[in-house]
């Protein structure tokens, strides 16, 4: 898989020589099977390689990959990163790549499911699956929409139960207006 994804021999050699090379190879195949564009796959594999290098430096391996380690990596390493290989450093981009890595490991049974999802997480995941399966949206668009839905529901219901009947059109409008205030005009 890496031969098709990376044309430069030095990049392929570096990835194949990585202590967690099998994980990176499986991840690349996983992304390809889901129809990701080549450039996105390259970026995501580079982010996963960065994370895997960080894990390896701590004496950890593929079995140690979990949500909490990803959070630690994002929180403690990405912003002050001075790694010499110039890996991706955009927090949102690296987070998306590593969330896909976690999803792949869960689907392949290589990672513990952990604590059961909250009702809010389950509702957002159902929404994301609907956007992907019924609406045919790209995975990236689905993830972005799911992130907005999570933020909206979290703000509306906090940690309480989800009460769909309590939602009003004004709640959605208010969320969109407050979100637009935090964005550049073009993004809003």
N, C-alpha and C positions, 0 to 999 in steps of 0.2 A: 504493500500500500504506500509506503513512504517514497518508493521510486516514482510513482505516478504523481505524488503530491509535491515533492521537492525536486527541482531539476539540478540544483547545485550539489555536486558530490560531497563537498565538505559539510554541508548541512545534513545530508543523509548519514554520513559517517558519524557526525556528532550525535545525532539522534539514536543511531544503532548502538553506539558505544555508551550511551547513557545507562547508569545502573538500573533505571526503571524503563528501559526500552520496550519491553513487552506491553506495559501499560500504555505507552504513547502510541504504539502500533495499533493496539485494539481501539484506542480512542479515535485515531484517524479513520479506521474502518467503520466505526460507529457513526461518525459524522458523515462519511461518504454515503452510507446506507440511508441516511435521512435526507439526502439531497442538498447538503450545504454546498455553497459555491466554493470553488477552489481557494480563493483568497481568504474567505472566512475560515475554512478548514486550516489553512496555514497559520493564521493568527491564533486560532484556538489551540492548535497543537503547540505553538510557541509559548502560549500562556501556561498550558499544562506542563510543558518542559520546565519552565521557570518554577512552577510550584513543585514539581518532582525534584528539582535540584535543591530547593529549599528543604524539602522533606529529607532528602538524602544527607544533606549537611547536618541535620539534627539526628542522624542515625536511624531514621525511619524509612519504611518501604511502602510498597503498594497496599499491603493489608492495613496499614495505619491511616489510609485516606478516609476522612469522614468530614461531616459538616463543620464540626468544631475546629478541625485543623485548617480547613479552608477559611473559616472566619478569622482565625489567628493570622494566617498568611496575609489576608487582605488588610487586616487591621494593623499588624505590626511590621510587615515587610514592604508592601507595595509603595507606599508614599516615600519612605526614606531609602528605597532601593538604590544601590550603587553597583549592581551586578555588571560585570564587564561585557556580557553578551548583548546588551541593549534589548532586553525582552520587552514585551508590551507592558505598559505601566498605567494605562487608563483603568481606573478602578472599576467602572461599569463594564468595560470590555472583558477584563480578567474575571470579574464576578460571573458574567454570562458564560464564559468558557468553562469555568470550574463548576458551575451549576450543571452544565451538560455532562461534565466528567462524572459528577456525583450521580446524575440520573442514569448514565450508562452503567456504572458499577452496581447501582440498585437493580436495574433491569436484568443484569447478568448474574445477580445473586452474589456478587463479590463484596457487597457491603451490607452491613446490618441495616435493617429498616429504621432502627432507632425508635424514638418515641412516636406514637401514632400522631398523624397530623391533626391540628386543631380544626374545628368546624370551618373557620375562616380559610385556612390553608386548603382544606378539601374543596370548598366552594370555588376558590380561585383556580385550583388545578382542574376542576370540572369545566370551568369557563375557558381555560387555556386549551383543553382538549377539544371543546366545542369549536373554538376558533380555528384550530388546526384541522380537525377531521370534517366538520360540517361546512365551514366557510372556506377552507383551503388556503388559509393564510400561512405565510412562511413562519418558521420556528422563531426567528428573531422578532417578527411582528407580534406573534402570540406571546412571547416573553415580555415584551414591552407593554402590551395591553394588560397582561396578567399583573405586572408590577403596579400599573395604575389602579387596577381593580382592587388589589390588595391594600394600597394606600387609602383608597376611598373607603373601603369597608372597615379598615382599621380605625380611621378617623371617625367614622359614623357610629360604630358599635364598640370601639375600644376592645376590652377583653370580655365583654358581655356576650350573650347569645345573639346569633344572627336572627333578626326579625324582619323578614322581607316585606311584610305588610306595613312596617313602620317607614319604609323608604318612600320619599316623595320626589317629584320632579325637581323641586327646589334644592333638594340635597345634592343631586347630580349637578345642577347648574352652579350651585355654590362651590362644589369641588372643582369644576372646570375653571371657574373664575379665579379661585385662589391659586390653582395650578398655573394659570396663564400669567398671573402676577409674578411668579418665580422664574419665568422663562423669558427668553428673548422674543420679541414680537413674531419673528418668523416661525419659531418653534411652537408658540401658542397657537 
